[in-house]
Amino acid sequence: MAISAVRSWGAVGLDTSSGSGSSRATNIMMVDVRELTIPQARAGIKAGRFTAKELTAAFLERIDKLDKGGPNINSTLAISTTVLAEAEELDRYFEQNGKLKGRLHGIPILVKDQFTISQADVKGLVSTYGSAVAKHNVADQDATIITKLKEAGALILGKTTMAEWATAWFSANGATNYTFTKNPYNLSHDVGASSGGSGAAVAASLAICAVGEDTGGSIRVPSSFCNLVGIRTTPGLVSRHGFCPLIKSQDAPGPMAKTVTDCALLLDCMAGFDPNDEYTAYAARSASLGLPKGGSYAANLDAKIIKSARIGVVRQLFGKDTDPHCRTVNAVIKSSVGKLEEAGTTFIDIHIDNLEYYLDFGQIYFQTSRHDINTFLATKPHLPQDIASILPEKAEKSFLQMICSVAHGPKNPSKDPTYADRLLLRDEFRRKINVLITTNNLNALVFPDVQVPPPRISDAAEERFIINGVEDFPTNTFLASIARLPAISVPAGLTEDGLPVGMELVGLEYQEQHLLELAYGVESLVQARTCPPEPFDV
């Protein structure tokens, strides 16, 4: 078999034996997996340049050398013991049938620890949800989206680290003894949360792509900090069955990848009706909701659409230029907007009345999350049945205070006197955004995902974002979350210090197809995606 080593510093030598006691294969090849995309991987397998097993082994070796050794990125939690055997099965299928099994044939993927994953004939992978109390919790069945990905031919490498119970802006959690996940672009910086492990793993090419989940920004913040494309889907587009919720009406699984095309290909396989998640019924039965043309988001990407688009710039969500951290983010976004304007995109400034009030009073974490998490815990009788018994009311570490406060909220949301008013305000806010987009004939809203670059890991202990005892992390991701609208983060560029900055596009509900097309245009014209700097030479 031919040797493929496009860049020697990104290539990994492979032992193609299964590790199950079989004789060591003599065919050792070099596969450059850095920046490898789904179409490139499929083409390589189809052309016989490498097998699914060889590709999978390359990523497993990178995980061993970079995540568990070397720089110790700390992005993975549990690694599959059966994935090489599963890859062998795919290789046999291809050899016998002369065709690939599905859209994701042989694609190595990592999945956030929020989802359950089983393994054939052995115990499933541990699912900790970021908590030490669940360190020995193993799955006996797959979450729905894991089933769908496997049916499409994906190879699940394992689980990625996440913030504790998906509620924090920094990556450290109890399941990893509060070890932070390092940012591949600068190892002294954090990756964000709560899908931080997924973000770091894809950025460091420990997998081609990953699955995350976004309630208040958990896909978009790590995507922004790791120079990735990440999609927050409309709640109901993708099943949540088999994962631990935070706010059931707001939780949204989605893909994280290096390119818009890879995200679209993943979403093609993840979206759809699931009788175990009633939220998915509405999207599945409504042809007018912007579901993919011809059944595929990826097949309909058009980079030219951005050139004639009208996009509203929400200046209220830009940080103050008097702050040097905000200023550097603003400069990156301004540069990207300038490139798009040169290509023909129209940008108009948009003002949202009472925005700060909506983003504050529209939050329902403290009213609903204890109830929603406890409802999930009731399906796990071997775990504590009340999150309040797991977490103290006062956190020992300030960046964990949000989940501790949530854990001690009301058991029944209706017992909170503000709950009904908050629900009404959330619906009002969504209508306001819809009217704003429609009245101004906009294709989307745009602003930075986060007003600052990736923070240093030391900022957590130094309480950089604690103001008057309350965490005030400068994320802009709550707009789409509270309005329950889809949003996509796409790389906008790097700061002068080489830290990634993400641009967020927000659209109308179930208009993921249109957002992907806009992001595809941004990706094509701005070309901000760059590989992390070396210490990842293996």
ChimeraX attribute file (.defattr): number of C-alpha atoms within 10 A of each C-alpha:
attribute: neighborCount
match mode: 1-to-1
recipient: residues
	/A:1	10
	/A:2	9
	/A:3	12
	/A:4	15
	/A:5	16
	/A:6	13
	/A:7	11
	/A:8	13
	/A:9	14
	/A:10	19
	/A:11	20
	/A:12	23
	/A:13	17
	/A:14	20
	/A:15	19
	/A:16	21
	/A:17	18
	/A:18	19
	/A:19	12
	/A:20	11
	/A:21	7
	/A:22	8
	/A:23	10
	/A:24	13
	/A:25	10
	/A:26	9
	/A:27	11
	/A:28	15
	/A:29	22
	/A:30	21
	/A:31	26
	/A:32	22
	/A:33	24
	/A:34	23
	/A:35	21
	/A:36	16
	/A:37	19
	/A:38	25
	/A:39	14
	/A:40	11
	/A:41	23
	/A:42	21
	/A:43	13
	/A:44	17
	/A:45	21
	/A:46	18
	/A:47	10
	/A:48	12
	/A:49	16
	/A:50	21
	/A:51	24
	/A:52	29
	/A:53	26
	/A:54	28
	/A:55	27
	/A:56	27
	/A:57	25
	/A:58	26
	/A:59	24
	/A:60	24
	/A:61	17
	/A:62	25
	/A:63	24
	/A:64	16
	/A:65	18
	/A:66	23
	/A:67	24
	/A:68	15
	/A:69	12
	/A:70	13
	/A:71	14
	/A:72	15
	/A:73	23
	/A:74	25
	/A:75	32
	/A:76	27
	/A:77	23
	/A:78	19
	/A:79	18
	/A:80	19
	/A:81	18
	/A:82	17
	/A:83	23
	/A:84	25
	/A:85	15
	/A:86	22
	/A:87	27
	/A:88	18
	/A:89	15
	/A:90	22
	/A:91	21
	/A:92	14
	/A:93	14
	/A:94	18
	/A:95	12
	/A:96	9
	/A:97	10
	/A:98	10
	/A:99	11
	/A:100	19
	/A:101	17
	/A:102	15
	/A:103	19
	/A:104	24
	/A:105	26
	/A:106	31
	/A:107	27
	/A:108	29
	/A:109	26
	/A:110	29
	/A:111	30
	/A:112	30
	/A:113	32
	/A:114	29
	/A:115	29
	/A:116	28
	/A:117	28
	/A:118	19
	/A:119	18
	/A:120	13
	/A:121	7
	/A:122	10
	/A:123	14
	/A:124	20
	/A:125	26
	/A:126	23
	/A:127	26
	/A:128	28
	/A:129	27
	/A:130	29
	/A:131	21
	/A:132	16
	/A:133	15
	/A:134	17
	/A:135	15
	/A:136	13
	/A:137	17
	/A:138	16
	/A:139	18
	/A:140	15
	/A:141	17
	/A:142	20
	/A:143	19
	/A:144	21
	/A:145	27
	/A:146	23
	/A:147	16
	/A:148	17
	/A:149	23
	/A:150	19
	/A:151	16
	/A:152	21
	/A:153	21
	/A:154	28
	/A:155	27
	/A:156	27
	/A:157	27
	/A:158	24
	/A:159	29
	/A:160	29
	/A:161	33
	/A:162	38
	/A:163	31
	/A:164	26
	/A:165	24
	/A:166	28
	/A:167	26
	/A:168	24
	/A:169	29
	/A:170	27
	/A:171	31
	/A:172	31
	/A:173	25
	/A:174	19
	/A:175	21
	/A:176	20
	/A:177	11
	/A:178	16
	/A:179	13
	/A:180	27
	/A:181	33
	/A:182	27
	/A:183	32
	/A:184	29
	/A:185	27
	/A:186	19
	/A:187	16
	/A:188	16
	/A:189	21
	/A:190	30
	/A:191	35
	/A:192	34
	/A:193	31
	/A:194	35
	/A:195	36
	/A:196	36
	/A:197	35
	/A:198	36
	/A:199	41
	/A:200	34
	/A:201	33
	/A:202	27
	/A:203	29
	/A:204	27
	/A:205	26
	/A:206	30
	/A:207	32
	/A:208	25
	/A:209	30
	/A:210	31
	/A:211	31
	/A:212	32
	/A:213	32
	/A:214	26
	/A:215	28
	/A:216	31
	/A:217	28
	/A:218	29
	/A:219	34
	/A:220	39
	/A:221	31
	/A:222	36
	/A:223	37
	/A:224	31
	/A:225	32
	/A:226	34
	/A:227	32
	/A:228	33
	/A:229	33
	/A:230	34
	/A:231	34
	/A:232	31
	/A:233	29
	/A:234	27
	/A:235	25
	/A:236	25
	/A:237	27
	/A:238	26
	/A:239	27
	/A:240	25
	/A:241	18
	/A:242	20
	/A:243	22
	/A:244	24
	/A:245	28
	/A:246	24
	/A:247	20
	/A:248	17
	/A:249	16
	/A:250	22
	/A:251	25
	/A:252	30
	/A:253	29
	/A:254	27
	/A:255	25
	/A:256	35
	/A:257	32
	/A:258	29
	/A:259	23
	/A:260	29
	/A:261	23
	/A:262	21
	/A:263	25
	/A:264	27
	/A:265	19
	/A:266	27
	/A:267	27
	/A:268	20
	/A:269	25
	/A:270	23
	/A:271	22
	/A:272	19
	/A:273	19
	/A:274	19
	/A:275	10
	/A:276	13
	/A:277	15
	/A:278	13
	/A:279	19
	/A:280	21
	/A:281	17
	/A:282	13
	/A:283	22
	/A:284	17
	/A:285	11
	/A:286	11
	/A:287	11
	/A:288	9
	/A:289	16
	/A:290	15
	/A:291	21
	/A:292	21
	/A:293	12
	/A:294	8
	/A:295	11
	/A:296	16
	/A:297	23
	/A:298	21
	/A:299	14
	/A:300	17
	/A:301	21
	/A:302	16
	/A:303	17
	/A:304	18
	/A:305	18
	/A:306	26
	/A:307	18
	/A:308	13
	/A:309	19
	/A:310	19
	/A:311	25
	/A:312	24
	/A:313	20
	/A:314	16
	/A:315	14
	/A:316	16
	/A:317	21
	/A:318	22
	/A:319	22
	/A:320	13
	/A:321	13
	/A:322	8
	/A:323	11
	/A:324	12
	/A:325	17
	/A:326	19
	/A:327	19
	/A:328	22
	/A:329	29
	/A:330	22
	/A:331	17
	/A:332	23
	/A:333	23
	/A:334	15
	/A:335	14
	/A:336	20
	/A:337	21
	/A:338	15
	/A:339	14
	/A:340	21
	/A:341	16
	/A:342	11
	/A:343	14
	/A:344	16
	/A:345	19
	/A:346	17
	/A:347	19
	/A:348	13
	/A:349	12
	/A:350	17
	/A:351	14
	/A:352	14
	/A:353	10
	/A:354	9
	/A:355	13
	/A:356	13
	/A:357	10
	/A:358	21
	/A:359	20
	/A:360	12
	/A:361	16
	/A:362	24
	/A:363	19
	/A:364	19
	/A:365	22
	/A:366	21
	/A:367	25
	/A:368	24
	/A:369	27
	/A:370	27
	/A:371	24
	/A:372	20
	/A:373	22
	/A:374	21
	/A:375	16
	/A:376	18
	/A:377	18
	/A:378	13
	/A:379	10
	/A:380	12
	/A:381	9
	/A:382	11
	/A:383	15
	/A:384	15
	/A:385	17
	/A:386	19
	/A:387	23
	/A:388	19
	/A:389	11
	/A:390	15
	/A:391	19
	/A:392	15
	/A:393	17
	/A:394	14
	/A:395	14
	/A:396	10
	/A:397	11
	/A:398	18
	/A:399	25
	/A:400	22
	/A:401	21
	/A:402	19
	/A:403	27
	/A:404	24
	/A:405	18
	/A:406	24
	/A:407	28
	/A:408	20
	/A:409	22
	/A:410	16
	/A:411	21
	/A:412	13
	/A:413	20
	/A:414	12
	/A:415	12
	/A:416	14
	/A:417	10
	/A:418	13
	/A:419	19
	/A:420	12
	/A:421	11
	/A:422	18
	/A:423	16
	/A:424	11
	/A:425	20
	/A:426	21
	/A:427	14
	/A:428	15
	/A:429	23
	/A:430	21
	/A:431	13
	/A:432	15
	/A:433	20
	/A:434	17
	/A:435	12
	/A:436	17
	/A:437	21
	/A:438	13
	/A:439	9
	/A:440	13
	/A:441	13
	/A:442	18
	/A:443	22
	/A:444	22
	/A:445	23
	/A:446	25
	/A:447	24
	/A:448	30
	/A:449	31
	/A:450	27
	/A:451	24
	/A:452	22
	/A:453	24
	/A:454	24
	/A:455	20
	/A:456	19
	/A:457	21
	/A:458	13
	/A:459	14
	/A:460	21
	/A:461	11
	/A:462	11
	/A:463	15
	/A:464	15
	/A:465	18
	/A:466	14
	/A:467	10
	/A:468	7
	/A:469	10
	/A:470	13
	/A:471	18
	/A:472	12
	/A:473	17
	/A:474	16
	/A:475	20
	/A:476	23
	/A:477	27
	/A:478	18
	/A:479	23
	/A:480	29
	/A:481	28
	/A:482	25
	/A:483	25
	/A:484	26
	/A:485	24
	/A:486	23
	/A:487	32
	/A:488	30
	/A:489	33
	/A:490	34
	/A:491	31
	/A:492	28
	/A:493	25
	/A:494	23
	/A:495	17
	/A:496	11
	/A:497	10
	/A:498	13
	/A:499	23
	/A:500	28
	/A:501	34
	/A:502	33
	/A:503	26
	/A:504	29
	/A:505	26
	/A:506	26
	/A:507	25
	/A:508	25
	/A:509	21
	/A:510	23
	/A:511	20
	/A:512	28
	/A:513	21
	/A:514	23
	/A:515	24
	/A:516	28
	/A:517	23
	/A:518	27
	/A:519	28
	/A:520	23
	/A:521	21
	/A:522	27
	/A:523	19
	/A:524	17
	/A:525	18
	/A:526	18
	/A:527	13
	/A:528	21
	/A:529	21
	/A:530	16
	/A:531	16
	/A:532	21
	/A:533	12
	/A:534	12
	/A:535	14
	/A:536	18
	/A:537	14
	/A:538	15
